[in-house]
């Protein structure tokens, strides 16, 4: 992750990836996600509120719904006390994506 952060910051994603990723990269590499500033369980509560409010306001709900599902999965796999970056562990275990046909 540290190498990716350096590459992303310096080349192809500087407007998307902030310096905070570079700061967090060593902890991600070490699989250390301290939840002292906000745990996955706290994030789940906030995400449930965001999803409910989005539904009430008739705002698109796909992203908050997916983020809530990630938090639920992370909690179910033992990351409830970790911070939200622990969802990376879910992505590491995800099945490889199927390749779609190239666009014309």
C-alpha distances in whole Angstrom, upper triangle without the diagonal:
4,5,5,6,9,10,10,12,14,15,15,14,16,18,16,12,14,13,13,9,9,11,9,5,7,9,7,6,10,10,12,14,17,19,22,21,22,21,20,24,25,23,25,28,27,26,29,31,29,30,33,34,33,35,38,37,37,34,31,30,27,24,25,26,23,21,24,23,20,21,24,22,19,22,24,21,22,19,22,22,18,17,16,12,13,14,10,12,15,13,12,15,17,19,18,20,23,24,26,29,28,30,33
4,5,5,6,9,10,11,12,14,15,14,15,18,16,13,13,11,12,9,7,9,8,5,6,9,8,7,10,12,13,15,18,20,22,22,22,23,22,26,27,25,27,30,29,28,31,33,31,32,36,36,35,37,40,39,39,36,34,32,30,26,27,29,26,24,26,26,23,23,26,25,22,25,27,24,24,21,24,23,20,18,18,14,16,17,14,15,18,17,15,19,21,23,22,23,27,27,29,32,31,32,35
4,5,5,6,9,10,11,12,13,13,14,18,16,13,14,13,14,11,9,12,12,8,10,13,11,10,13,15,17,18,21,24,26,25,26,26,26,29,30,27,30,33,31,30,34,35,33,34,38,38,36,39,42,41,41,37,35,33,31,28,29,31,27,25,28,28,25,26,29,27,24,28,29,27,27,24,27,27,23,21,21,17,18,19,16,17,20,18,16,20,21,23,21,23,26,25,28,30,29,30,33
4,5,5,6,8,10,10,11,10,12,15,13,10,12,12,13,10,9,12,12,9,11,13,11,11,14,15,17,18,21,23,25,25,25,25,24,28,28,25,27,30,29,28,31,33,30,31,35,35,33,36,39,38,37,34,31,30,27,24,26,27,24,22,26,25,22,23,26,25,23,26,28,25,26,23,26,26,22,20,19,15,17,17,14,16,18,15,14,18,19,21,19,20,23,22,25,27,26,27,30
4,5,5,6,8,10,10,9,10,13,11,8,9,8,9,6,5,9,9,7,10,12,11,11,14,15,16,17,19,21,23,22,22,23,23,26,26,24,26,29,27,26,30,31,29,30,33,33,32,35,37,36,36,32,30,29,27,24,25,27,24,22,25,25,22,23,26,25,23,26,28,26,26,23,25,25,21,19,17,14,16,17,14,17,19,16,16,20,21,23,22,22,25,25,27,29,28,29,32
4,6,5,6,8,10,10,10,13,13,10,10,9,11,9,7,10,12,9,11,14,14,13,17,18,19,20,22,24,26,25,26,26,26,30,30,27,30,32,31,30,33,34,32,33,37,37,35,38,40,39,39,35,33,33,30,27,28,30,28,26,29,29,26,27,30,29,26,29,31,29,29,26,29,28,24,22,21,18,20,21,18,20,22,20,20,23,24,26,24,25,28,27,29,31,29,30,33
4,6,5,6,7,8,9,13,12,10,12,12,14,11,10,14,14,12,14,17,16,15,19,20,21,22,25,27,29,27,28,28,28,31,31,29,31,34,32,30,34,35,33,33,37,37,35,38,40,39,39,35,33,32,30,26,28,30,27,26,29,29,26,27,31,29,27,30,32,30,31,28,30,30,26,24,22,19,21,21,18,21,23,20,19,23,23,25,23,23,25,24,26,28,26,27,30
4,6,6,5,5,6,9,9,7,9,10,12,9,9,13,13,12,15,17,15,16,19,20,21,21,24,25,27,25,26,26,26,29,29,26,28,31,29,27,31,32,29,30,34,33,31,34,37,35,35,31,29,28,26,23,25,27,24,23,26,27,23,25,28,27,25,28,31,29,29,26,29,28,25,22,20,17,20,19,17,20,21,18,19,22,22,24,22,22,24,23,25,27,25,25,28
4,6,7,6,5,8,8,6,7,7,10,9,8,11,13,12,15,17,16,17,20,21,22,21,23,25,26,25,25,26,26,30,29,26,29,31,29,28,31,32,29,31,34,34,32,35,37,36,36,32,30,30,28,24,26,28,26,24,27,28,25,26,30,29,27,30,32,30,31,28,29,29,25,22,21,18,21,21,19,22,23,21,21,25,25,27,25,25,28,27,28,30,28,28,31
4,7,8,6,10,11,10,10,10,14,12,11,14,16,14,17,20,19,19,22,24,24,24,27,28,30,28,29,30,30,33,33,30,32,35,32,31,35,36,33,34,38,37,35,38,41,39,39,35,33,33,31,28,29,32,29,27,31,32,29,30,33,32,30,33,36,34,34,31,33,32,29,26,24,22,24,24,22,25,26,24,24,27,27,29,27,27,29,28,29,31,28,29,31
4,6,6,10,11,10,12,13,16,14,13,17,18,17,19,22,21,21,24,25,26,26,29,30,32,30,31,31,31,34,34,31,33,36,33,32,35,36,33,34,38,37,35,38,40,38,38,34,32,32,30,27,29,31,29,27,31,31,28,30,33,32,31,34,36,34,35,32,34,34,30,27,26,23,25,25,22,25,26,23,23,27,27,28,25,25,27,25,26,28,25,25,27
4,6,9,9,9,12,14,16,14,14,18,19,17,20,22,20,21,24,25,26,26,29,30,32,30,30,30,29,33,32,29,31,34,31,30,33,34,31,31,35,34,32,35,37,36,35,31,29,29,27,24,26,28,26,25,28,29,26,28,31,30,29,32,34,32,33,31,33,33,29,26,24,21,24,23,20,24,24,21,22,25,24,25,23,22,24,22,23,24,22,22,24
4,5,5,6,9,11,13,11,12,16,16,15,19,21,19,20,23,23,24,23,26,27,29,27,26,27,26,30,29,26,28,30,28,26,30,30,27,28,32,31,29,32,34,32,32,28,26,26,24,21,23,25,23,22,25,26,23,25,29,28,26,30,32,30,31,28,30,30,26,23,21,19,22,21,18,22,23,20,21,24,23,25,23,22,24,23,24,25,23,23,25
4,5,5,7,9,12,11,11,14,16,15,19,20,19,20,24,24,25,24,26,27,28,26,26,27,27,30,29,26,29,31,28,27,30,31,28,29,33,32,30,33,35,33,33,29,27,28,26,23,24,27,25,23,27,28,25,26,30,30,28,31,33,32,32,29,31,30,27,24,22,19,23,22,20,24,25,22,23,27,26,28,26,25,28,27,27,29,27,26,29
4,6,7,10,12,12,14,16,17,17,21,22,21,23,26,26,26,24,26,27,28,25,25,27,26,30,28,25,27,29,26,25,29,29,25,27,30,29,27,30,32,30,30,26,24,25,24,21,22,25,23,22,25,27,25,26,29,29,28,31,33,32,33,29,30,30,27,24,21,20,23,22,21,25,25,23,24,28,27,29,27,26,28,27,27,29,27,26,28
4,6,10,11,10,12,15,15,15,19,20,18,20,23,23,23,22,24,24,26,23,23,24,23,26,25,22,24,26,23,22,25,26,23,24,27,26,24,27,30,28,27,24,22,22,21,17,19,22,20,18,22,23,21,22,26,25,24,27,29,29,29,26,27,27,24,21,18,16,20,19,17,21,22,19,21,24,23,25,24,23,25,24,25,27,25,25,27
4,7,8,7,9,11,12,12,15,16,15,17,20,20,20,19,21,22,23,21,21,22,21,25,24,21,23,26,23,22,26,26,23,25,28,28,26,29,31,30,30,26,24,24,22,19,20,23,20,18,22,23,20,21,25,24,23,25,28,27,27,24,25,25,22,18,16,14,17,17,15,19,20,18,19,23,22,25,23,23,26,25,26,28,27,27,30
4,5,6,7,9,10,11,15,16,15,17,20,20,20,18,20,20,22,19,20,21,21,25,23,21,24,25,23,22,26,26,24,26,29,28,27,30,32,30,31,27,26,25,24,21,21,24,22,20,23,25,22,22,26,26,24,26,29,28,28,24,25,25,21,18,16,14,18,18,17,21,22,20,21,25,25,27,27,26,29,29,30,32,31,30,33
4,5,5,6,9,10,13,14,14,16,18,19,18,17,19,20,21,18,19,21,22,25,24,22,25,27,24,24,28,28,26,28,31,31,30,33,35,33,34,30,29,28,27,24,24,27,25,22,25,27,24,24,27,27,25,27,30,28,28,24,26,24,21,18,17,15,18,19,18,21,23,21,22,26,26,29,28,28,31,31,33,35,33,33,36
4,5,5,6,8,11,12,12,14,16,16,15,14,15,16,17,15,16,18,18,22,20,18,22,23,21,21,25,25,23,26,29,28,27,31,33,31,32,29,28,27,25,22,22,25,23,20,22,24,21,20,24,24,21,23,27,25,25,21,22,21,17,14,14,12,15,16,15,18,21,19,20,24,24,28,27,27,31,31,32,35,34,34,37
4,5,5,6,9,10,9,12,14,14,14,13,15,16,18,16,17,18,18,22,21,18,21,24,22,21,25,26,24,26,29,29,28,31,33,32,32,29,27,26,24,21,21,24,21,18,21,22,19,19,23,22,20,22,25,23,23,20,21,20,17,14,13,10,13,14,12,16,18,16,17,21,21,24,24,24,27,28,29,32,31,31,35
4,5,5,8,10,10,11,14,15,14,14,16,18,19,18,19,20,21,24,24,22,25,27,25,25,29,29,28,29,33,32,31,34,37,36,36,32,31,30,28,24,25,27,25,22,25,26,22,22,26,25,22,25,28,26,25,22,24,22,19,16,16,13,16,17,15,18,20,19,19,22,23,26,25,26,29,29,31,34,33,33,36
4,6,7,8,10,11,13,14,13,13,14,16,16,15,17,18,19,23,22,20,24,26,24,24,28,29,27,29,32,32,31,35,37,36,36,33,32,30,29,25,25,28,25,22,25,26,23,22,26,25,22,24,27,25,24,21,22,20,17,15,15,12,15,17,16,18,21,20,20,23,25,28,28,28,32,32,34,37,36,37,40
4,6,5,6,9,10,10,9,9,11,13,14,13,15,15,16,20,19,18,21,23,22,22,25,26,25,27,30,30,30,32,35,34,35,31,30,28,27,23,23,25,23,20,22,23,19,19,22,21,18,20,23,21,20,17,19,17,13,11,12,9,11,14,12,14,17,17,17,20,22,25,25,26,29,30,32,35,34,35,39
4,5,5,6,9,10,10,11,13,16,17,17,18,18,18,22,22,20,23,26,24,24,27,29,27,29,32,32,31,34,37,36,36,33,31,29,27,24,24,26,23,21,23,23,20,20,23,22,19,21,24,21,21,18,20,19,15,14,14,10,12,14,11,13,16,15,15,18,20,23,23,24,27,28,30,33,32,34,37
4,5,5,6,9,9,10,12,16,17,17,19,19,19,23,23,22,25,27,26,26,30,31,30,31,35,35,34,37,39,39,40,36,34,32,31,27,27,29,26,23,25,26,22,22,25,23,20,22,24,22,21,18,21,19,15,15,15,12,13,16,13,14,18,17,16,19,22,25,25,26,30,31,33,36,35,37,40
4,5,5,6,5,7,9,12,14,14,15,15,16,19,20,19,21,24,24,24,27,28,28,29,32,33,32,35,37,37,38,35,33,31,29,26,25,27,24,21,23,23,19,19,22,20,17,19,21,19,17,15,17,15,12,11,13,10,10,13,12,12,16,16,15,18,20,24,24,26,30,31,33,36,36,38,41
4,5,5,6,7,10,13,16,16,16,15,15,19,20,18,20,23,23,22,25,27,26,27,30,31,31,33,35,35,36,32,31,28,26,23,23,24,21,19,21,21,17,17,19,18,15,17,19,17,16,13,16,15,12,11,11,8,8,10,8,9,13,12,12,15,17,20,20,22,26,27,30,33,33,34,38
4,5,8,10,13,16,19,19,20,19,19,22,23,22,24,27,26,26,29,31,30,31,34,35,34,36,39,39,39,36,34,31,29,26,26,27,24,22,24,23,20,20,22,20,17,20,21,18,18,16,19,18,15,14,15,11,11,13,10,11,14,14,12,15,17,20,20,23,26,27,30,33,33,35,38
4,5,9,11,15,17,18,19,18,18,21,23,22,24,27,27,26,29,31,31,31,35,36,35,37,40,40,40,37,35,33,31,28,28,28,26,23,24,24,20,20,22,20,17,19,21,18,16,15,18,16,13,14,15,12,11,14,12,11,15,16,14,16,19,22,23,25,29,30,33,36,36,38,41
4,6,10,12,15,17,16,15,15,18,19,19,20,23,24,23,26,28,27,28,31,33,32,34,37,37,37,35,33,30,28,25,25,25,22,20,21,21,17,16,18,17,13,15,17,14,13,11,14,13,10,11,12,9,8,11,9,8,12,13,11,13,16,20,21,23,27,28,31,35,35,37,40
4,6,9,12,13,14,13,13,16,18,17,19,22,22,22,25,27,27,28,31,32,32,34,36,37,37,34,33,30,29,25,25,25,23,20,21,21,18,16,19,18,14,15,17,15,13,11,13,11,8,9,11,9,8,12,11,11,14,15,15,17,19,23,24,26,30,32,34,38,38,39,43
4,6,9,10,10,9,10,13,14,13,16,18,18,19,21,23,23,24,27,28,28,30,33,33,34,31,30,27,26,23,21,22,20,17,18,19,15,14,16,16,12,13,16,14,12,9,10,9,5,5,8,6,6,10,10,10,13,15,15,17,19,23,24,26,29,31,34,37,37,38,42
4,6,8,8,8,10,13,13,13,16,18,18,19,22,23,23,25,27,28,29,31,33,34,35,32,31,28,28,24,23,24,22,19,19,20,17,15,17,18,14,14,17,16,13,10,11,8,5,6,9,9,9,13,14,14,17,18,19,20,23,26,28,29,33,35,37,41,41,42,45
4,5,5,4,7,9,9,10,13,14,15,16,19,20,20,22,24,25,26,28,30,31,32,30,29,26,26,23,21,22,21,17,17,19,16,13,15,16,13,12,16,15,13,9,9,6,4,4,8,10,10,13,14,15,17,19,20,21,23,27,29,30,33,35,37,41,41,42,45
4,6,7,10,12,11,12,15,16,16,18,20,21,22,24,26,27,28,30,31,32,34,31,31,28,28,25,23,25,24,20,20,22,20,16,19,20,17,16,19,19,16,13,12,8,8,8,11,13,13,16,18,19,21,23,23,25,27,31,32,33,37,39,41,44,44,45,49
4,7,10,12,10,11,14,15,14,16,19,19,19,22,24,24,25,28,29,29,31,29,29,26,26,23,21,23,22,19,19,21,19,16,19,20,17,17,20,20,18,14,13,10,9,8,10,12,13,16,18,19,21,22,24,26,27,31,32,33,37,38,40,43,43,43,47
4,7,8,6,7,10,11,11,13,15,16,16,19,21,21,22,25,26,26,28,26,26,23,23,20,18,19,19,15,15,18,16,13,15,17,14,13,17,18,15,12,10,8,8,6,8,11,12,14,16,17,19,20,22,24,25,28,30,31,34,36,37,41,41,41,45
4,5,5,6,9,10,11,12,14,16,17,18,20,21,22,24,26,27,28,26,26,23,22,20,17,18,18,14,13,15,13,10,12,14,11,10,13,14,12,8,6,5,5,4,7,10,10,12,14,15,16,18,20,21,22,26,28,29,32,34,36,40,40,41,44
4,5,5,6,9,10,10,12,14,15,16,18,20,20,22,24,25,26,24,23,20,19,17,14,15,14,11,10,12,10,6,8,10,8,7,11,11,10,7,5,6,6,5,5,9,8,9,12,13,13,16,17,18,19,23,25,26,29,31,33,36,37,38,41
4,5,5,6,9,10,11,13,14,15,17,19,20,21,23,24,26,24,23,20,20,18,15,15,15,13,10,12,11,8,8,11,9,7,10,12,11,9,5,7,8,9,9,12,12,12,16,16,16,19,21,21,22,25,28,28,31,34,35,39,40,40,44
4,5,5,6,9,10,11,13,14,16,17,18,20,21,23,24,23,23,20,20,18,15,16,16,13,11,14,13,10,11,14,12,11,14,16,14,12,9,9,10,9,9,13,13,14,17,18,18,20,23,23,24,27,30,30,33,35,37,40,41,41,44
4,5,5,6,9,10,10,12,14,15,16,18,20,21,22,20,19,17,17,14,11,13,13,9,8,11,11,7,10,12,11,10,14,15,15,12,9,10,10,8,7,11,12,11,15,16,16,18,20,21,21,25,27,27,30,32,33,36,37,37,41
4,5,5,6,9,10,10,12,14,15,16,18,20,21,19,18,15,15,14,10,11,11,9,6,9,9,6,7,10,10,9,12,14,14,12,9,11,12,11,9,13,13,12,16,17,15,18,20,21,21,24,26,26,29,31,32,36,37,37,40
4,6,5,6,9,10,11,12,14,16,17,18,20,19,19,16,17,15,12,12,14,11,9,12,13,10,10,14,14,12,15,17,17,15,12,13,14,13,12,16,16,16,19,20,19,21,24,24,24,28,30,30,33,35,35,39,40,40,43
4,5,5,6,9,10,11,12,14,15,16,18,16,17,14,16,14,10,12,13,11,9,13,13,11,12,16,15,14,17,19,19,16,14,15,15,13,12,15,16,16,19,21,20,21,24,25,25,28,30,29,32,34,35,38,38,38,41
4,5,5,6,8,10,10,12,14,15,16,14,14,11,12,10,6,8,10,7,6,9,10,9,10,13,13,13,16,18,18,16,14,16,16,14,11,15,15,14,17,19,18,19,22,23,22,25,27,26,29,31,31,34,35,34,38
4,5,5,6,9,10,11,12,14,15,14,14,11,13,12,8,8,11,9,7,10,12,10,10,14,15,14,16,19,19,17,15,17,18,16,14,18,18,16,20,21,19,21,24,24,23,26,28,28,30,32,32,36,37,36,40
4,5,5,6,8,10,10,12,14,13,14,12,14,13,9,11,14,12,10,13,15,13,14,18,18,17,20,22,22,20,18,19,20,18,16,20,20,19,23,24,23,24,27,28,27,30,31,30,33,35,35,38,39,38,41
4,6,5,6,9,10,10,12,10,11,9,11,10,7,9,12,10,9,13,14,13,15,18,18,18,21,23,23,21,19,20,20,18,15,19,20,18,21,23,22,23,26,27,26,28,30,28,31,32,32,35,36,35,38
4,5,5,6,9,10,10,9,9,6,9,9,5,6,10,9,8,11,13,13,14,16,18,18,20,22,23,21,19,21,21,19,17,20,21,18,21,23,21,22,26,26,24,27,28,27,29,30,30,33,34,33,36
4,5,5,6,9,10,10,11,9,12,12,9,9,13,13,11,14,16,16,16,19,20,20,21,24,25,23,21,23,24,22,20,23,24,21,25,26,24,25,29,29,27,30,31,30,32,34,33,36,37,36,39
4,5,5,6,8,8,11,9,13,13,10,12,15,14,13,16,19,18,18,22,23,22,24,27,28,25,23,25,25,23,21,24,25,23,26,28,26,27,31,31,29,32,33,32,34,35,35,37,38,37,39
4,5,5,6,5,7,6,10,10,8,10,13,13,13,15,18,18,18,21,23,23,25,27,28,26,24,26,26,23,21,23,25,22,25,27,25,25,29,30,28,30,31,29,31,32,31,34,34,33,36
4,5,5,6,8,7,10,12,10,10,14,15,14,16,19,19,19,22,23,24,25,28,29,27,25,28,28,26,23,26,26,24,27,29,26,27,30,30,28,30,32,29,31,33,32,34,35,34,36
4,6,8,10,10,14,15,13,14,17,18,17,19,22,21,22,25,26,26,27,30,31,29,27,29,29,27,25,28,29,27,30,32,29,30,34,34,32,34,35,33,35,36,35,38,38,37,40
4,5,9,10,14,15,13,15,18,18,18,20,23,23,23,26,28,28,29,32,33,31,29,31,30,28,25,28,30,27,30,32,30,30,34,35,33,35,35,33,35,36,35,37,37,35,38
4,7,8,12,14,13,14,17,18,18,20,22,23,23,26,27,28,29,32,33,31,30,32,31,29,26,28,30,27,30,32,29,29,33,33,31,33,34,31,32,33,32,34,34,33,35
4,6,9,11,10,12,14,15,16,18,20,21,22,24,25,26,28,30,31,29,28,30,29,26,23,26,27,24,27,29,27,27,30,31,29,30,31,28,30,31,29,32,32,30,32
4,6,8,9,10,12,13,14,16,18,19,20,22,23,25,26,28,30,28,27,29,28,25,22,24,25,22,24,27,24,24,27,28,25,27,27,25,26,27,26,28,28,27,29
4,6,6,6,8,10,11,12,14,15,16,18,20,21,22,24,26,24,23,26,25,23,19,21,22,19,22,24,21,21,25,25,23,25,25,23,25,26,25,28,29,28,30
4,6,5,6,9,10,10,12,14,15,16,18,20,21,23,25,23,22,25,24,22,18,20,21,17,19,21,19,18,22,22,19,21,22,19,21,22,22,24,25,24,27
4,5,5,6,9,10,11,12,14,15,16,18,20,21,23,21,20,23,21,19,15,16,18,15,17,19,17,16,20,21,18,20,21,19,21,22,22,25,25,25,28
4,5,5,6,9,10,10,12,14,15,16,18,20,21,19,18,20,19,17,14,16,17,14,17,19,17,17,21,21,20,22,23,22,24,26,26,29,29,29,32
4,5,5,6,9,10,11,12,14,15,16,19,20,19,18,21,20,18,15,17,17,14,17,19,16,17,20,20,18,20,22,20,23,25,25,28,29,28,32
4,5,5,6,9,10,11,12,14,15,17,19,17,17,20,18,17,13,15,15,12,14,16,13,13,17,17,15,17,18,17,19,21,22,25,26,26,30
4,5,5,6,9,10,11,12,14,15,17,15,14,17,15,13,10,12,12,9,12,14,12,13,16,17,15,18,20,19,22,23,24,27,28,28,32
4,5,5,6,9,10,11,12,14,16,14,13,15,15,14,11,13,13,11,14,15,13,15,18,18,17,20,22,21,24,26,27,30,31,31,35
4,5,5,6,9,10,10,12,14,13,13,16,16,15,12,14,13,10,13,14,11,13,16,15,14,17,19,18,21,24,24,28,29,30,33
4,5,5,6,9,10,11,13,11,11,14,13,12,9,11,10,6,10,10,8,9,13,13,12,15,17,17,20,23,24,27,29,29,33
4,5,5,6,9,10,11,9,8,11,10,10,7,10,9,7,11,11,10,12,15,15,15,18,20,21,24,26,28,31,32,33,37
4,5,5,6,9,10,9,9,12,12,13,11,13,11,10,13,13,11,14,16,15,15,18,21,21,24,27,28,32,34,34,38
4,5,5,6,9,9,9,13,13,13,11,13,10,8,11,10,8,11,13,12,12,15,18,19,22,25,26,30,32,33,36
4,5,5,7,5,7,10,9,10,9,10,7,6,9,8,7,10,12,11,12,16,19,20,23,26,28,32,33,34,38
4,5,5,5,4,8,9,10,10,12,9,9,13,11,11,14,16,15,16,19,22,23,27,29,31,35,36,37,41
4,6,7,8,11,12,14,13,15,12,11,14,12,11,14,16,14,15,18,21,23,26,29,31,34,36,37,41
4,6,8,11,11,13,13,14,10,10,12,9,9,13,13,11,13,16,20,21,25,28,30,34,35,37,41
4,6,8,9,12,12,13,10,11,13,11,11,15,15,14,16,20,23,25,28,31,33,37,38,40,43
4,6,5,8,9,10,7,8,11,9,10,14,14,14,16,20,22,24,28,30,32,36,37,38,42
4,6,8,9,11,9,10,14,13,13,16,18,17,19,23,25,26,30,33,34,38,39,40,44
4,7,9,11,10,12,15,14,15,18,19,20,21,25,28,29,32,35,37,41,41,42,46
4,7,8,6,9,11,11,13,16,16,17,19,23,25,26,30,32,34,38,39,40,43
4,6,6,9,11,12,13,15,16,18,19,23,25,26,29,31,33,37,37,38,41
4,5,6,9,10,11,13,15,16,17,21,22,23,26,28,30,33,33,34,38
4,5,6,8,10,11,12,14,16,19,20,21,25,26,28,32,32,33,36
4,5,6,8,10,10,12,14,17,19,20,24,26,28,32,32,34,37
4,5,5,7,9,10,11,15,16,17,21,23,25,29,29,30,34
4,5,5,6,9,10,13,15,16,20,21,24,27,28,29,33
4,5,5,7,9,12,14,16,20,22,25,28,29,31,35
4,5,5,6,10,12,14,17,20,22,26,27,29,33
4,5,5,8,10,11,15,17,19,23,24,25,29
4,6,9,10,12,16,18,21,24,25,27,31
4,7,9,12,15,18,21,24,26,28,32
4,6,8,12,15,17,21,23,25,28
4,6,9,12,15,19,21,23,27
4,6,9,12,16,17,20,24
4,6,9,13,14,17,20
4,6,10,12,15,18
4,7,9,12,15
4,6,9,12
4,6,9
4,6
4
